[in-house]
Amino acid sequence: MWLKILLQLRELLPHLTRLAPLMEHYLSQRRELAHASAIDPTIFENLSGDIDEVAKAHAALYRVIQDQTETIGQVESEVRILRTLVDSSQKRIIDLEERVSSLGAWLKTTAVLSLILLITLVVLALRH
C-alpha cells in the first residue's frame, strides 16, 4: 500500500513543483493585503471628514439644481404664454393686412369712380 502511495506521489511531484511558485505568489499577495489592511486609523477619520464634505457639497448642489428646475419651469410657462401671445398677434397682423389691402382696393375703386364722375360733370358743365 505504501508503495502505491509513493508511486502516485512520484507522478504528482512535477505538478506540485509547478504549483509551488503559484502558492508562494498567492501567499505573498495575502501578506501584502494583510499589511495594507493594517492602515493608520487617522486615515479613516480623514476619509470620513472628506466624505462629510462631499455630502454637504452634494446637498448644496442638489438644492441649486432644485432651484434651477423651478426656475426652468417658470421660464417654460412664460415661454408658452409668450408663444400664445405671438401666435395671436400674428393672426391679428394677418387680419389687419387683409383689411388694409381691402381698404386699398376700395380706395382705388373710389378714386377711379370719382375721376369718372368728375370728368362726366366737367363734360356736362361745358355743354351747357
C-alpha positions as CSV (number, residue, x, y, z in Angstrom):
1,M,0.0,0.0,0.0
2,W,2.8,2.4,0.8
3,L,4.4,1.5,-2.4
4,K,1.3,2.6,-4.4
5,I,1.1,5.9,-2.5
6,L,4.8,6.6,-3.2
7,L,4.3,5.8,-6.9
8,Q,1.4,8.2,-7.1
9,L,3.4,10.9,-5.3
10,R,6.2,10.4,-7.8
11,E,3.7,11.0,-10.6
12,L,2.3,14.1,-8.9
13,L,5.7,15.6,-8.0
14,P,6.2,17.5,-11.3
15,H,2.8,19.1,-10.9
16,L,3.5,20.0,-7.3
17,T,6.7,21.7,-8.3
18,R,4.7,23.9,-10.8
19,L,2.2,24.8,-8.1
20,A,4.8,25.9,-5.6
21,P,5.5,29.3,-7.2
22,L,1.8,29.9,-7.6
23,M,1.3,29.2,-3.9
24,E,4.2,31.5,-3.0
25,H,2.8,34.3,-5.1
26,Y,-0.7,33.8,-3.6
27,L,0.7,33.8,0.0
28,S,2.8,36.9,-0.7
29,Q,-0.4,38.7,-2.0
30,R,-2.2,37.7,1.1
31,R,0.6,39.1,3.3
32,E,0.5,42.4,1.3
33,L,-3.2,42.5,1.7
34,A,-3.0,41.9,5.4
35,H,-0.3,44.6,5.7
36,A,-2.4,47.0,3.7
37,S,-5.4,46.5,5.9
38,A,-3.4,47.5,8.9
39,I,-3.7,51.2,8.0
40,D,-3.5,54.0,10.4
41,P,-7.0,54.8,11.8
42,T,-6.4,58.6,11.3
43,I,-6.7,58.0,7.6
44,F,-10.3,56.7,8.1
45,E,-11.1,59.8,10.2
46,N,-9.8,62.0,7.4
47,L,-11.7,59.9,4.9
48,S,-14.8,60.3,7.0
49,G,-14.4,64.1,7.1
50,D,-13.8,64.2,3.3
51,I,-17.0,62.1,2.8
52,D,-18.9,64.5,5.0
53,E,-17.6,67.5,3.0
54,V,-18.6,65.8,-0.3
55,A,-22.1,65.0,1.2
56,K,-22.5,68.7,2.1
57,A,-21.4,69.8,-1.3
58,H,-23.7,67.3,-2.9
59,A,-26.6,68.6,-0.8
60,A,-25.8,72.2,-1.8
61,L,-25.7,71.1,-5.5
62,Y,-28.9,69.3,-5.1
63,R,-30.6,72.5,-3.7
64,V,-29.2,74.5,-6.6
65,I,-30.5,72.0,-9.1
66,Q,-33.9,72.1,-7.5
67,D,-33.9,75.9,-7.6
68,Q,-32.8,75.8,-11.3
69,T,-35.5,73.2,-12.0
70,E,-38.2,75.5,-10.5
71,T,-36.7,78.5,-12.5
72,I,-36.7,76.5,-15.7
73,G,-40.4,75.5,-15.0
74,Q,-41.3,79.2,-14.6
75,V,-39.4,80.2,-17.8
76,E,-41.1,77.3,-19.6
77,S,-44.6,78.6,-18.6
78,E,-43.7,82.1,-19.5
79,V,-42.4,80.9,-22.9
80,R,-45.7,79.1,-23.5
81,I,-47.6,82.2,-22.7
82,L,-45.4,84.3,-24.9
83,R,-45.8,81.8,-27.7
84,T,-49.6,82.0,-27.4
85,L,-49.4,85.8,-27.5
86,V,-47.1,85.8,-30.5
87,D,-49.4,83.4,-32.4
88,S,-52.5,85.6,-31.6
89,S,-50.5,88.7,-32.6
90,Q,-49.5,87.1,-35.9
91,K,-53.2,86.2,-36.6
92,R,-54.2,89.8,-35.8
93,I,-51.4,91.2,-38.1
94,I,-52.6,88.9,-40.9
95,D,-56.2,90.1,-40.4
96,L,-55.0,93.7,-40.4
97,E,-53.0,93.2,-43.6
98,E,-56.1,91.7,-45.3
99,R,-58.2,94.7,-44.1
100,V,-55.6,97.2,-45.4
101,S,-55.3,95.6,-48.8
102,S,-59.1,95.5,-49.0
103,L,-59.2,99.2,-48.0
104,G,-56.6,100.0,-50.6
105,A,-58.7,98.2,-53.3
106,W,-61.8,100.2,-52.1
107,L,-59.8,103.5,-52.3
108,K,-58.6,102.7,-55.8
109,T,-62.1,101.9,-56.9
110,T,-63.5,105.0,-55.2
111,A,-60.7,107.2,-56.8
112,V,-61.4,105.8,-60.3
113,L,-65.2,106.3,-59.9
114,S,-64.6,109.8,-58.5
115,L,-62.5,110.6,-61.5
116,I,-65.1,109.3,-63.9
117,L,-67.8,111.3,-62.1
118,L,-65.6,114.5,-62.2
119,I,-65.0,114.0,-65.9
120,T,-68.7,113.5,-66.5
121,L,-69.5,116.6,-64.5
122,V,-67.0,118.7,-66.4
123,V,-68.3,117.4,-69.8
124,L,-71.9,118.2,-68.8
125,A,-70.9,121.6,-67.5
126,L,-69.2,122.5,-70.7
127,R,-72.2,121.5,-72.9
128,H,-74.4,124.0,-71.2
